[in-house]
Each structure stands twice: as C-alpha cells, then as structure tokens.
Amino acid sequence: MSDEELQQGPIHAVHVELGATFAPFGGWEMPVSYAGTVAEHTAVRDAVGLFDVSHLGKALVAGPGAAEFVNASLTNDLGKIGPGKAQYTLCCTETGGVTDDLIVYYVSDEELFLVPNAANTAAVVAALSAAAPDGVTVTDQHRDYAVFAVQGPRSEEVLTTLGLPTEIDYMGFVDADYQGAPVRVCRSGYTGERGYEVLPRWDDAETLFRALVEAVRTAGGQVAGLGARDTLRTEMGYALHGHELSLDISPVQARVGWAVGWKKPQFWGRDALLAEKEAGPARRLWGLRALDRGVLRQGLTVSRNGQPVGETTSGTFSPTLKVGIALALLDTAPGIAAGDEVTVDVRGRTLRAEVVSPPFVEDHTK
C-alpha cells in the first residue's frame, strides 16, 4: 500500500501538531512516537500514557439472537459475561487458524459491539455477515468511533479530571458523555498497566483528545505512539495478530486457549482446536530473555544444542528490564522448559537467551 492510499484517523492533524513521527500500520498512517519510545514507555509504567488507536476496527452485530449468534461463532464464552462487560475473543477458521483477535462489548442480548484489528476488520465483518441468521445485521462502523487508550497507574486520575467514570470493574464498560457528547469507557488495555479505553464518536474525537492530552501532561504523563505500545505489550507477552496469532498460528500454540470456550457446543474451528488441544500442539509460544547484549527481532532462528527449534515472532529492547526480549514459537518435541538456554541467530551472530514464561514484568491490569 502506497503512502497515498494509507488511511488517517480523525485527529491526524493533532498528531502532526504534537510532533509525531509516522509509519504505516494495518493500512493506516499511525503515530509511532513523539518524545521517543523509551520515554513514552516509561511514562506508562510510572505515570500515564495516552494512545490514539482509532485505526482499530468497529462493528455492530444487532438483532434478535445477536448474542447467541456471536457466541456460536467466536471462541470465547459470552455466557460467562453479560451486559456492561467486554470480552477478549477470537474469530477462527474451521481449521483452527485465527482470522483475528478482538474485543466484544456485550451491550445487550440484541446488540454487540466489536473492536477487531484494523487490517482484519473487513474479514471479520465478512465472515459474520455470511453466517448471520435472518434478522441479525452486521455493520462495519470503522469510521463511526475513535478509540483512545489511557494507560498507567495515574490513568484514573486523568479520567476523573475530565469527569469521566472510573469505578468500573476490569473488562467492564459504561456509556457516559463528555461535554454533552456520548462516550463509552472500558476498563481494559494492552499495556499491562491499569487503564481505560475511551470511545467517542469519530466527529467528537478532537475535543476529547485535546482535553486528555492536557490532563495526561498534568498527571506527569505523555502522549505515546505505536512504538511504546509494542514494547509494552511485548513485555506482557500479549499476542499481536500477524505475529503470535495468524491463519497459521492457532490459539493453542499461542497460549491463548483461555480465550476459548472449550465446553461450548459450537464455535468456528471448534473440532480442529479440540483435536490440537488433546494431541498437544507441535509448537508453543515462549518468551526469550537475552543473556548477551543485543536486540531481538521478529523472524530469527532459535536453536538449542545447535539444532533449530523455532523462530521469534516479536522482539524488542525492554525499556523496563534493560535487556533484549522476544516471543518465539518453539517446537514442543525437544521438551523445552522455562529456564532452558537457547541461542538466537541475529544476522549471523549467536546470541544466548533464557526461555521464560511471559509476562516479563509484573501485571498491573487489575
């Protein structure tokens, strides 16, 4: 996709004004950093950071039996939650591959709001539309809403400053308003810190974002870009579609089987995933913590005792730990376990790493 074809979010001009550097991501021109990835990452861990993730998809599934239909399609069990709750789930193929991972907002039995990844929104909408029963509609609302993530130990303070609700259980959401305009607030995030995702209407986004910028800076935080979002989620071992999840990487392999309703009688990919779970996956996701100086990246060969055993799916320098870290799919046959030492081929240089069970840092989401 050329630069001319890249889509822009509702507050692109504000990011330019704030001095952001940009890069293409999922078909969108996205802010990568402002003050620098390490500074933004640290702000989220220590105080608060503000992300514009309006490129994320939005879709509405509505009509009689909408919740029942979605529950019979996506992996997680909507029966475990109810109205006012959100849930991480997966849209799988019948062979167990992952079309996308997404968040479902359970508004009512007849209304579910979905937030898929930007590049996969059309595929999720198409799959659900093709399977929807009479009376259930699936509507792409990609440009109807913006999404802002306020993440960090002082995130509650930021929302309180703006008069937005904060007393929300983890993965709960409420519908509120800011200066008379509707906004949905969810206690969730993708950083490992306490945080909220705030969804105003697309056309109301700039007013709210500018207010959030001011409140975040007052709280000692920073506006943050995709660079910090990636280092934060990698430290937590969170999967990113196209890296740790894909049409070729199942939830069983990626250690997200917790997002599968194994006891449900029906969901896309159920038979294939149950078979893989019972047999045991041929490969499994692990974390790697570098023992030598160097930065790990995606697509590097991992070996043990001189024999290739897998490949890195994501890699970065951890600003928190001050070492290179990676996520990697490793073969299960050699019996790899946490604490084992492996080597990673970094452009012809051998780098030693320890196998660890993610997350790399403590979880503060709840």
KELOVO-969805 format. One record per residue (C-alpha): residue number from 1; chain; x, y, z. Coordinates in Angstrom, 3 decimals. Last residue first. Layout:
pt i: NUM	ch: A	px: X	py: Y	pz: Z
...
//
This chain:
pt i: 366	ch: A	px: -6.494	py: -5.417	pz: 37.504
pt i: 365	ch: A	px: -4.023	py: -4.513	pz: 34.785
pt i: 364	ch: A	px: -0.934	py: -4.435	pz: 36.999
pt i: 363	ch: A	px: 0.886	py: -7.487	pz: 35.627
pt i: 362	ch: A	px: 4.516	py: -7.809	pz: 36.733
pt i: 361	ch: A	px: 7.211	py: -7.882	pz: 34.037
pt i: 360	ch: A	px: 8.443	py: -10.498	pz: 31.551
pt i: 359	ch: A	px: 4.950	py: -11.906	pz: 31.162
pt i: 358	ch: A	px: 5.632	py: -14.477	pz: 29.873
pt i: 357	ch: A	px: 7.115	py: -17.900	pz: 30.675
pt i: 356	ch: A	px: 10.878	py: -17.769	pz: 30.188
pt i: 355	ch: A	px: 13.494	py: -19.377	pz: 27.903
pt i: 354	ch: A	px: 16.904	py: -17.830	pz: 28.522
pt i: 353	ch: A	px: 18.853	py: -16.305	pz: 25.652
pt i: 352	ch: A	px: 22.328	py: -16.556	pz: 24.098
pt i: 351	ch: A	px: 23.093	py: -14.507	pz: 20.988
pt i: 350	ch: A	px: 24.890	py: -16.034	pz: 18.005
pt i: 349	ch: A	px: 25.829	py: -13.529	pz: 15.327
pt i: 348	ch: A	px: 24.918	py: -14.249	pz: 11.716
pt i: 347	ch: A	px: 22.285	py: -11.553	pz: 11.473
pt i: 346	ch: A	px: 20.962	py: -12.340	pz: 14.963
pt i: 345	ch: A	px: 20.861	py: -16.144	pz: 15.179
pt i: 344	ch: A	px: 19.288	py: -16.889	pz: 18.538
pt i: 343	ch: A	px: 20.693	py: -19.353	pz: 21.035
pt i: 342	ch: A	px: 18.867	py: -21.326	pz: 23.695
pt i: 341	ch: A	px: 19.209	py: -21.745	pz: 27.450
pt i: 340	ch: A	px: 16.488	py: -23.544	pz: 29.375
pt i: 339	ch: A	px: 14.998	py: -21.795	pz: 32.397
pt i: 338	ch: A	px: 11.402	py: -22.335	pz: 31.345
pt i: 337	ch: A	px: 11.033	py: -25.620	pz: 29.519
pt i: 336	ch: A	px: 11.785	py: -27.132	pz: 26.108
pt i: 335	ch: A	px: 10.825	py: -30.791	pz: 25.742
pt i: 334	ch: A	px: 12.580	py: -31.302	pz: 22.402
pt i: 333	ch: A	px: 9.198	py: -32.198	pz: 20.807
pt i: 332	ch: A	px: 7.432	py: -28.965	pz: 21.779
pt i: 331	ch: A	px: 8.911	py: -26.910	pz: 18.942
pt i: 330	ch: A	px: 9.333	py: -23.242	pz: 19.801
pt i: 329	ch: A	px: 7.230	py: -20.267	pz: 18.731
pt i: 328	ch: A	px: 9.051	py: -17.199	pz: 19.990
pt i: 327	ch: A	px: 8.361	py: -14.007	pz: 21.918
pt i: 326	ch: A	px: 11.345	py: -11.752	pz: 22.369
pt i: 325	ch: A	px: 13.366	py: -9.779	pz: 24.891
pt i: 324	ch: A	px: 16.556	py: -7.727	pz: 24.722
pt i: 323	ch: A	px: 17.677	py: -6.260	pz: 28.018
pt i: 322	ch: A	px: 17.096	py: -3.049	pz: 30.003
pt i: 321	ch: A	px: 14.363	py: -4.689	pz: 32.091
pt i: 320	ch: A	px: 11.852	py: -1.827	pz: 31.860
pt i: 319	ch: A	px: 12.932	py: -0.410	pz: 28.495
pt i: 318	ch: A	px: 12.792	py: -3.927	pz: 27.026
pt i: 317	ch: A	px: 14.642	py: -3.991	pz: 23.715
pt i: 316	ch: A	px: 12.423	py: -5.633	pz: 21.122
pt i: 315	ch: A	px: 11.290	py: -8.895	pz: 19.603
pt i: 314	ch: A	px: 8.233	py: -10.486	pz: 18.057
pt i: 313	ch: A	px: 7.554	py: -13.867	pz: 16.419
pt i: 312	ch: A	px: 10.949	py: -15.459	pz: 17.086
pt i: 311	ch: A	px: 11.569	py: -18.782	pz: 15.382
pt i: 310	ch: A	px: 11.779	py: -22.425	pz: 16.331
pt i: 309	ch: A	px: 13.826	py: -25.416	pz: 17.425
pt i: 308	ch: A	px: 16.894	py: -25.235	pz: 15.166
pt i: 307	ch: A	px: 19.622	py: -27.660	pz: 16.370
pt i: 306	ch: A	px: 22.970	py: -26.468	pz: 17.716
pt i: 305	ch: A	px: 22.306	py: -27.581	pz: 21.285
pt i: 304	ch: A	px: 19.169	py: -25.462	pz: 21.216
pt i: 303	ch: A	px: 18.362	py: -23.167	pz: 18.328
pt i: 302	ch: A	px: 16.149	py: -20.122	pz: 17.652
pt i: 301	ch: A	px: 16.018	py: -18.681	pz: 14.129
pt i: 300	ch: A	px: 15.095	py: -15.006	pz: 13.902
pt i: 299	ch: A	px: 11.832	py: -13.871	pz: 12.271
pt i: 298	ch: A	px: 10.903	py: -10.999	pz: 14.576
pt i: 297	ch: A	px: 13.607	py: -9.035	pz: 16.379
pt i: 296	ch: A	px: 15.989	py: -9.488	pz: 19.299
pt i: 295	ch: A	px: 18.251	py: -6.647	pz: 20.351
pt i: 294	ch: A	px: 21.769	py: -7.361	pz: 21.540
pt i: 293	ch: A	px: 23.950	py: -7.788	pz: 24.588
pt i: 292	ch: A	px: 24.078	py: -11.379	pz: 25.801
pt i: 291	ch: A	px: 21.728	py: -13.209	pz: 28.158
pt i: 290	ch: A	px: 18.664	py: -12.179	pz: 26.151
pt i: 289	ch: A	px: 15.274	py: -13.023	pz: 27.627
pt i: 288	ch: A	px: 13.128	py: -15.255	pz: 25.449
pt i: 287	ch: A	px: 9.406	py: -15.763	pz: 25.990
pt i: 286	ch: A	px: 7.580	py: -18.856	pz: 24.892
pt i: 285	ch: A	px: 4.795	py: -19.713	pz: 22.438
pt i: 284	ch: A	px: 4.178	py: -23.368	pz: 21.680
pt i: 283	ch: A	px: 4.907	py: -25.796	pz: 18.871
pt i: 282	ch: A	px: 3.617	py: -29.197	pz: 17.774
pt i: 281	ch: A	px: 0.482	py: -28.607	pz: 19.832
pt i: 280	ch: A	px: -0.810	py: -31.313	pz: 22.184
pt i: 279	ch: A	px: -2.993	py: -34.160	pz: 20.973
pt i: 278	ch: A	px: -5.991	py: -33.106	pz: 23.069
pt i: 277	ch: A	px: -5.527	py: -29.382	pz: 22.429
pt i: 276	ch: A	px: -4.984	py: -29.973	pz: 18.713
pt i: 275	ch: A	px: -8.144	py: -32.070	pz: 18.437
pt i: 274	ch: A	px: -10.163	py: -29.520	pz: 20.407
pt i: 273	ch: A	px: -8.852	py: -26.762	pz: 18.149
pt i: 272	ch: A	px: -9.775	py: -28.600	pz: 14.944
pt i: 271	ch: A	px: -13.259	py: -29.507	pz: 16.188
pt i: 270	ch: A	px: -14.028	py: -26.000	pz: 17.487
pt i: 269	ch: A	px: -12.792	py: -24.017	pz: 14.466
pt i: 268	ch: A	px: -15.820	py: -21.707	pz: 14.412
pt i: 267	ch: A	px: -17.853	py: -22.076	pz: 17.581
pt i: 266	ch: A	px: -20.310	py: -24.693	pz: 18.841
pt i: 265	ch: A	px: -21.129	py: -26.919	pz: 21.795
pt i: 264	ch: A	px: -19.341	py: -24.651	pz: 24.277
pt i: 263	ch: A	px: -17.204	py: -26.554	pz: 26.791
pt i: 262	ch: A	px: -13.894	py: -25.336	pz: 25.351
pt i: 261	ch: A	px: -14.925	py: -21.701	pz: 25.488
pt i: 260	ch: A	px: -11.650	py: -20.398	pz: 24.061
pt i: 259	ch: A	px: -9.997	py: -17.241	pz: 25.400
pt i: 258	ch: A	px: -8.007	py: -19.232	pz: 27.984
pt i: 257	ch: A	px: -6.564	py: -21.124	pz: 24.994
pt i: 256	ch: A	px: -4.476	py: -18.030	pz: 24.416
pt i: 255	ch: A	px: -1.150	py: -19.824	pz: 24.730
pt i: 254	ch: A	px: -0.113	py: -19.028	pz: 21.130
pt i: 253	ch: A	px: 0.025	py: -22.693	pz: 20.061
pt i: 252	ch: A	px: -3.470	py: -23.385	pz: 21.392
pt i: 251	ch: A	px: -4.731	py: -20.088	pz: 19.954
pt i: 250	ch: A	px: -3.660	py: -21.294	pz: 16.498
pt i: 249	ch: A	px: -0.815	py: -19.962	pz: 14.374
pt i: 248	ch: A	px: -1.176	py: -20.492	pz: 10.599
pt i: 247	ch: A	px: -4.159	py: -18.177	pz: 9.989
pt i: 246	ch: A	px: -2.402	py: -15.844	pz: 12.386
pt i: 245	ch: A	px: -1.580	py: -15.261	pz: 16.044
pt i: 244	ch: A	px: 1.803	py: -14.525	pz: 17.618
pt i: 243	ch: A	px: 2.999	py: -12.195	pz: 14.832
pt i: 242	ch: A	px: 0.283	py: -11.348	pz: 12.320
pt i: 241	ch: A	px: -2.125	py: -10.723	pz: 15.160
pt i: 240	ch: A	px: -0.293	py: -9.399	pz: 18.188
pt i: 239	ch: A	px: -0.204	py: -11.631	pz: 21.267
pt i: 238	ch: A	px: 0.457	py: -10.186	pz: 24.699
pt i: 237	ch: A	px: 3.693	py: -11.361	pz: 26.336
pt i: 236	ch: A	px: 3.498	py: -8.542	pz: 28.885
pt i: 235	ch: A	px: 6.912	py: -7.132	pz: 27.946
pt i: 234	ch: A	px: 5.799	py: -7.463	pz: 24.319
pt i: 233	ch: A	px: 2.663	py: -5.408	pz: 25.054
pt i: 232	ch: A	px: 4.702	py: -2.532	pz: 26.488
pt i: 231	ch: A	px: 7.332	py: -2.571	pz: 23.729
pt i: 230	ch: A	px: 4.600	py: -2.543	pz: 21.073
pt i: 229	ch: A	px: 2.515	py: 0.262	pz: 22.602
pt i: 228	ch: A	px: 5.725	py: 2.237	pz: 23.094
pt i: 227	ch: A	px: 6.458	py: 2.159	pz: 19.365
pt i: 226	ch: A	px: 2.798	py: 2.612	pz: 18.459
pt i: 225	ch: A	px: 2.756	py: 6.102	pz: 19.922
pt i: 224	ch: A	px: 2.524	py: 7.776	pz: 23.306
pt i: 223	ch: A	px: 1.229	py: 11.103	pz: 24.635
pt i: 222	ch: A	px: 2.953	py: 11.690	pz: 27.925
pt i: 221	ch: A	px: 2.448	py: 11.510	pz: 31.661
pt i: 220	ch: A	px: 3.120	py: 13.693	pz: 34.690
pt i: 219	ch: A	px: -0.524	py: 13.998	pz: 35.740
pt i: 218	ch: A	px: -0.725	py: 17.492	pz: 34.237
pt i: 217	ch: A	px: 0.564	py: 16.020	pz: 30.966
pt i: 216	ch: A	px: -2.204	py: 13.417	pz: 30.978
pt i: 215	ch: A	px: -4.879	py: 16.027	pz: 31.734
pt i: 214	ch: A	px: -3.739	py: 18.290	pz: 28.888
pt i: 213	ch: A	px: -3.559	py: 15.434	pz: 26.392
pt i: 212	ch: A	px: -6.957	py: 14.138	pz: 27.552
pt i: 211	ch: A	px: -8.583	py: 17.514	pz: 26.885
pt i: 210	ch: A	px: -7.050	py: 17.587	pz: 23.406
pt i: 209	ch: A	px: -8.312	py: 14.052	pz: 22.777
pt i: 208	ch: A	px: -11.863	py: 14.891	pz: 23.859
pt i: 207	ch: A	px: -12.208	py: 17.862	pz: 21.526
pt i: 206	ch: A	px: -10.538	py: 16.016	pz: 18.655
pt i: 205	ch: A	px: -12.701	py: 12.889	pz: 18.831
pt i: 204	ch: A	px: -16.189	py: 14.354	pz: 18.504
pt i: 203	ch: A	px: -16.523	py: 13.541	pz: 14.782
pt i: 202	ch: A	px: -15.390	py: 9.941	pz: 15.280
pt i: 201	ch: A	px: -17.813	py: 9.387	pz: 18.167
pt i: 200	ch: A	px: -16.068	py: 8.854	pz: 21.462
pt i: 199	ch: A	px: -14.525	py: 5.551	pz: 22.596
pt i: 198	ch: A	px: -12.336	py: 5.625	pz: 25.693
pt i: 197	ch: A	px: -10.142	py: 2.676	pz: 26.593
pt i: 196	ch: A	px: -9.090	py: 2.606	pz: 30.224
pt i: 195	ch: A	px: -6.035	py: 1.655	pz: 32.190
pt i: 194	ch: A	px: -4.259	py: -0.192	pz: 34.938
pt i: 193	ch: A	px: -0.978	py: -1.399	pz: 33.486
pt i: 192	ch: A	px: -0.109	py: -4.499	pz: 31.470
pt i: 191	ch: A	px: -0.033	py: -2.471	pz: 28.256
pt i: 190	ch: A	px: -2.923	py: -3.590	pz: 26.055
pt i: 189	ch: A	px: -5.855	py: -2.051	pz: 27.833
pt i: 188	ch: A	px: -9.102	py: -2.504	pz: 29.673
pt i: 187	ch: A	px: -11.531	py: -0.712	pz: 31.944
pt i: 186	ch: A	px: -13.958	py: 0.460	pz: 29.250
pt i: 185	ch: A	px: -15.410	py: 3.958	pz: 28.716
pt i: 184	ch: A	px: -18.010	py: 4.681	pz: 26.024
pt i: 183	ch: A	px: -18.502	py: 8.312	pz: 25.018
pt i: 182	ch: A	px: -21.601	py: 10.285	pz: 24.093
pt i: 181	ch: A	px: -21.304	py: 14.070	pz: 23.537
pt i: 180	ch: A	px: -22.747	py: 16.543	pz: 26.055
pt i: 179	ch: A	px: -19.397	py: 17.928	pz: 27.168
pt i: 178	ch: A	px: -18.140	py: 14.372	pz: 27.700
pt i: 177	ch: A	px: -20.750	py: 11.655	pz: 27.995
pt i: 176	ch: A	px: -21.213	py: 8.251	pz: 29.596
pt i: 175	ch: A	px: -21.742	py: 4.661	pz: 28.480
pt i: 174	ch: A	px: -20.182	py: 2.172	pz: 30.862
pt i: 173	ch: A	px: -17.702	py: -0.648	pz: 30.413
pt i: 172	ch: A	px: -16.424	py: -3.680	pz: 32.295
pt i: 171	ch: A	px: -13.264	py: -5.570	pz: 31.376
pt i: 170	ch: A	px: -11.833	py: -4.867	pz: 34.867
pt i: 169	ch: A	px: -14.570	py: -3.482	pz: 37.099
pt i: 168	ch: A	px: -15.516	py: 0.158	pz: 36.599
pt i: 167	ch: A	px: -15.233	py: 2.981	pz: 39.112
pt i: 166	ch: A	px: -13.563	py: 5.299	pz: 36.576
pt i: 165	ch: A	px: -16.368	py: 7.380	pz: 35.067
pt i: 164	ch: A	px: -15.456	py: 10.511	pz: 33.073
pt i: 163	ch: A	px: -15.499	py: 13.933	pz: 34.703
pt i: 162	ch: A	px: -12.486	py: 15.130	pz: 32.750
pt i: 161	ch: A	px: -10.230	py: 15.259	pz: 35.807
pt i: 160	ch: A	px: -11.601	py: 11.871	pz: 36.860
pt i: 159	ch: A	px: -10.368	py: 10.405	pz: 33.569
pt i: 158	ch: A	px: -6.824	py: 11.593	pz: 34.207
pt i: 157	ch: A	px: -6.771	py: 10.491	pz: 37.856
pt i: 156	ch: A	px: -7.887	py: 7.000	pz: 36.852
pt i: 155	ch: A	px: -4.986	py: 6.789	pz: 34.412
pt i: 154	ch: A	px: -2.426	py: 7.536	pz: 37.135
pt i: 153	ch: A	px: -1.101	py: 3.960	pz: 37.388
pt i: 152	ch: A	px: -0.832	py: 3.682	pz: 33.586
pt i: 151	ch: A	px: -2.883	py: 3.611	pz: 30.406
pt i: 150	ch: A	px: -5.347	py: 5.975	pz: 28.742
pt i: 149	ch: A	px: -6.259	py: 4.337	pz: 25.430
pt i: 148	ch: A	px: -8.178	py: 6.409	pz: 22.868
pt i: 147	ch: A	px: -10.526	py: 4.837	pz: 20.321
pt i: 146	ch: A	px: -12.429	py: 6.833	pz: 17.690
pt i: 145	ch: A	px: -15.921	py: 5.897	pz: 16.525
pt i: 144	ch: A	px: -18.025	py: 5.948	pz: 13.352
pt i: 143	ch: A	px: -15.147	py: 5.379	pz: 10.955
pt i: 142	ch: A	px: -14.867	py: 1.599	pz: 11.354
pt i: 141	ch: A	px: -18.608	py: 1.104	pz: 11.845
pt i: 140	ch: A	px: -18.970	py: -2.028	pz: 9.680
pt i: 139	ch: A	px: -22.499	py: -3.332	pz: 10.232
pt i: 138	ch: A	px: -23.533	py: -6.931	pz: 10.870
pt i: 137	ch: A	px: -27.287	py: -7.478	pz: 10.878
pt i: 136	ch: A	px: -29.285	py: -10.216	pz: 12.601
pt i: 135	ch: A	px: -32.895	py: -10.641	pz: 11.476
pt i: 134	ch: A	px: -32.264	py: -13.716	pz: 9.375
pt i: 133	ch: A	px: -29.223	py: -15.609	pz: 10.586
pt i: 132	ch: A	px: -25.683	py: -14.234	pz: 10.242
pt i: 131	ch: A	px: -23.146	py: -16.607	pz: 8.660
pt i: 130	ch: A	px: -22.060	py: -14.531	pz: 5.669
pt i: 129	ch: A	px: -22.214	py: -11.316	pz: 7.688
pt i: 128	ch: A	px: -20.034	py: -12.799	pz: 10.431
pt i: 127	ch: A	px: -17.324	py: -13.843	pz: 7.996
pt i: 126	ch: A	px: -17.495	py: -10.567	pz: 6.039
pt i: 125	ch: A	px: -17.331	py: -8.422	pz: 9.178
pt i: 124	ch: A	px: -14.323	py: -10.374	pz: 10.452
pt i: 123	ch: A	px: -12.549	py: -10.150	pz: 7.078
pt i: 122	ch: A	px: -13.284	py: -6.422	pz: 6.716
pt i: 121	ch: A	px: -11.962	py: -5.711	pz: 10.212
pt i: 120	ch: A	px: -8.728	py: -7.630	pz: 9.712
pt i: 119	ch: A	px: -6.313	py: -4.803	pz: 8.894
pt i: 118	ch: A	px: -7.609	py: -2.581	pz: 11.697
pt i: 117	ch: A	px: -7.734	py: -5.177	pz: 14.447
pt i: 116	ch: A	px: -11.180	py: -6.039	pz: 15.773
pt i: 115	ch: A	px: -13.385	py: -3.988	pz: 18.141
pt i: 114	ch: A	px: -16.872	py: -5.485	pz: 18.229
pt i: 113	ch: A	px: -20.100	py: -4.009	pz: 19.600
pt i: 112	ch: A	px: -22.826	py: -6.496	pz: 20.487
pt i: 111	ch: A	px: -26.520	py: -5.643	pz: 20.480
pt i: 110	ch: A	px: -29.539	py: -7.949	pz: 20.787
pt i: 109	ch: A	px: -28.660	py: -9.734	pz: 24.030
pt i: 108	ch: A	px: -27.457	py: -6.371	pz: 25.301
pt i: 107	ch: A	px: -24.364	py: -4.162	pz: 25.213
pt i: 106	ch: A	px: -21.831	py: -7.002	pz: 25.365
pt i: 105	ch: A	px: -18.649	py: -5.310	pz: 24.104
pt i: 104	ch: A	px: -16.623	py: -7.895	pz: 22.181
pt i: 103	ch: A	px: -12.855	py: -7.379	pz: 21.930
pt i: 102	ch: A	px: -10.879	py: -8.857	pz: 19.064
pt i: 101	ch: A	px: -8.458	py: -11.490	pz: 17.843
pt i: 100	ch: A	px: -8.427	py: -12.057	pz: 14.104
pt i: 99	ch: A	px: -8.685	py: -14.614	pz: 11.309
pt i: 98	ch: A	px: -7.038	py: -17.122	pz: 13.631
pt i: 97	ch: A	px: -6.350	py: -20.617	pz: 12.303
pt i: 96	ch: A	px: -8.225	py: -23.543	pz: 13.798
pt i: 95	ch: A	px: -9.034	py: -25.379	pz: 10.541
pt i: 94	ch: A	px: -12.649	py: -24.152	pz: 10.640
pt i: 93	ch: A	px: -11.347	py: -20.587	pz: 10.680
pt i: 92	ch: A	px: -11.149	py: -18.602	pz: 13.887
pt i: 91	ch: A	px: -12.516	py: -15.301	pz: 15.180
pt i: 90	ch: A	px: -11.011	py: -14.941	pz: 18.619
pt i: 89	ch: A	px: -12.157	py: -13.483	pz: 21.934
pt i: 88	ch: A	px: -11.379	py: -10.863	pz: 24.565
pt i: 87	ch: A	px: -14.508	py: -9.945	pz: 26.486
pt i: 86	ch: A	px: -16.339	py: -6.779	pz: 27.475
pt i: 85	ch: A	px: -18.966	py: -6.382	pz: 30.207
pt i: 84	ch: A	px: -21.892	py: -3.986	pz: 30.568
pt i: 83	ch: A	px: -24.456	py: -6.571	pz: 29.502
pt i: 82	ch: A	px: -23.431	py: -10.122	pz: 30.380
pt i: 81	ch: A	px: -20.380	py: -12.302	pz: 30.970
pt i: 80	ch: A	px: -19.583	py: -16.010	pz: 31.261
pt i: 79	ch: A	px: -22.271	py: -16.938	pz: 28.723
pt i: 78	ch: A	px: -20.270	py: -14.974	pz: 26.169
pt i: 77	ch: A	px: -17.946	py: -17.977	pz: 26.025
pt i: 76	ch: A	px: -14.820	py: -17.267	pz: 23.992
pt i: 75	ch: A	px: -14.280	py: -18.713	pz: 20.531
pt i: 74	ch: A	px: -16.367	py: -16.648	pz: 18.121
pt i: 73	ch: A	px: -19.233	py: -18.067	pz: 16.025
pt i: 72	ch: A	px: -21.798	py: -19.715	pz: 18.321
pt i: 71	ch: A	px: -21.349	py: -16.925	pz: 20.860
pt i: 70	ch: A	px: -21.835	py: -14.335	pz: 18.124
pt i: 69	ch: A	px: -25.141	py: -15.951	pz: 17.119
pt i: 68	ch: A	px: -26.423	py: -16.239	pz: 20.696
pt i: 67	ch: A	px: -25.532	py: -12.610	pz: 21.325
pt i: 66	ch: A	px: -27.350	py: -11.470	pz: 18.179
pt i: 65	ch: A	px: -30.481	py: -13.544	pz: 18.913
pt i: 64	ch: A	px: -32.886	py: -10.791	pz: 17.885
pt i: 63	ch: A	px: -30.951	py: -8.049	pz: 16.084
pt i: 62	ch: A	px: -27.578	py: -6.374	pz: 16.145
pt i: 61	ch: A	px: -23.911	py: -7.054	pz: 15.439
pt i: 60	ch: A	px: -22.055	py: -3.741	pz: 15.299
pt i: 59	ch: A	px: -18.518	py: -3.306	pz: 14.016
pt i: 58	ch: A	px: -15.501	py: -1.246	pz: 15.000
pt i: 57	ch: A	px: -11.967	py: -1.624	pz: 13.681
pt i: 56	ch: A	px: -8.851	py: -0.290	pz: 15.347
pt i: 55	ch: A	px: -7.355	py: 2.682	pz: 13.492
pt i: 54	ch: A	px: -8.634	py: 4.873	pz: 16.324
pt i: 53	ch: A	px: -5.730	py: 3.713	pz: 18.444
pt i: 52	ch: A	px: -4.731	py: 7.131	pz: 19.783
pt i: 51	ch: A	px: -2.579	py: 6.420	pz: 22.817
pt i: 50	ch: A	px: -2.272	py: 8.407	pz: 26.059
pt i: 49	ch: A	px: 0.299	py: 7.488	pz: 28.699
pt i: 48	ch: A	px: 0.230	py: 7.571	pz: 32.488
pt i: 47	ch: A	px: 2.570	py: 7.551	pz: 35.494
pt i: 46	ch: A	px: 5.404	py: 5.057	pz: 36.047
pt i: 45	ch: A	px: 4.784	py: 2.219	pz: 33.553
pt i: 44	ch: A	px: 3.026	py: 4.447	pz: 31.003
pt i: 43	ch: A	px: 5.616	py: 7.224	pz: 31.317
pt i: 42	ch: A	px: 8.400	py: 4.672	pz: 30.945
pt i: 41	ch: A	px: 7.034	py: 3.512	pz: 27.584
pt i: 40	ch: A	px: 6.734	py: 7.119	pz: 26.403
pt i: 39	ch: A	px: 10.315	py: 7.898	pz: 27.396
pt i: 38	ch: A	px: 11.579	py: 4.695	pz: 25.766
pt i: 37	ch: A	px: 9.610	py: 5.295	pz: 22.556
pt i: 36	ch: A	px: 10.742	py: 8.862	pz: 21.978
pt i: 35	ch: A	px: 9.173	py: 12.253	pz: 22.703
pt i: 34	ch: A	px: 6.522	py: 11.842	pz: 19.989
pt i: 33	ch: A	px: 6.416	py: 8.262	pz: 18.750
pt i: 32	ch: A	px: 4.957	py: 5.903	pz: 16.161
pt i: 31	ch: A	px: 1.940	py: 7.963	pz: 15.087
pt i: 30	ch: A	px: -0.052	py: 5.893	pz: 12.566
pt i: 29	ch: A	px: -0.749	py: 6.154	pz: 8.860
pt i: 28	ch: A	px: -3.259	py: 3.360	pz: 8.361
pt i: 27	ch: A	px: -3.268	py: 0.208	pz: 6.211
pt i: 26	ch: A	px: -2.538	py: -2.092	pz: 9.148
pt i: 25	ch: A	px: 0.404	py: 0.056	pz: 10.185
pt i: 24	ch: A	px: 2.191	py: 2.655	pz: 8.068
pt i: 23	ch: A	px: 4.666	py: 4.893	pz: 9.904
pt i: 22	ch: A	px: 4.524	py: 8.343	pz: 11.478
pt i: 21	ch: A	px: 6.677	py: 10.621	pz: 13.622
pt i: 20	ch: A	px: 4.662	py: 12.783	pz: 15.958
pt i: 19	ch: A	px: 5.370	py: 16.464	pz: 16.528
pt i: 18	ch: A	px: 2.272	py: 17.347	pz: 18.567
pt i: 17	ch: A	px: 0.872	py: 19.422	pz: 15.682
pt i: 16	ch: A	px: 1.249	py: 16.440	pz: 13.355
pt i: 15	ch: A	px: -0.597	py: 14.318	pz: 15.916
pt i: 14	ch: A	px: -3.358	py: 16.937	pz: 16.065
pt i: 13	ch: A	px: -3.674	py: 16.891	pz: 12.271
pt i: 12	ch: A	px: -4.240	py: 13.125	pz: 12.355
pt i: 11	ch: A	px: -7.172	py: 13.552	pz: 14.732
pt i: 10	ch: A	px: -9.895	py: 11.548	pz: 12.972
pt i: 9	ch: A	px: -7.589	py: 8.758	pz: 11.827
pt i: 8	ch: A	px: -5.747	py: 8.569	pz: 8.525
pt i: 7	ch: A	px: -5.929	py: 5.934	pz: 5.806
pt i: 6	ch: A	px: -2.901	py: 5.000	pz: 3.737
pt i: 5	ch: A	px: -3.518	py: 5.039	pz: -0.017
pt i: 4	ch: A	px: -1.204	py: 7.941	pz: -0.855
pt i: 3	ch: A	px: 1.554	py: 6.407	pz: 1.259
pt i: 2	ch: A	px: 1.455	py: 3.369	pz: -1.011
pt i: 1	ch: A	px: 0.000	py: 0.000	pz: 0.000
//
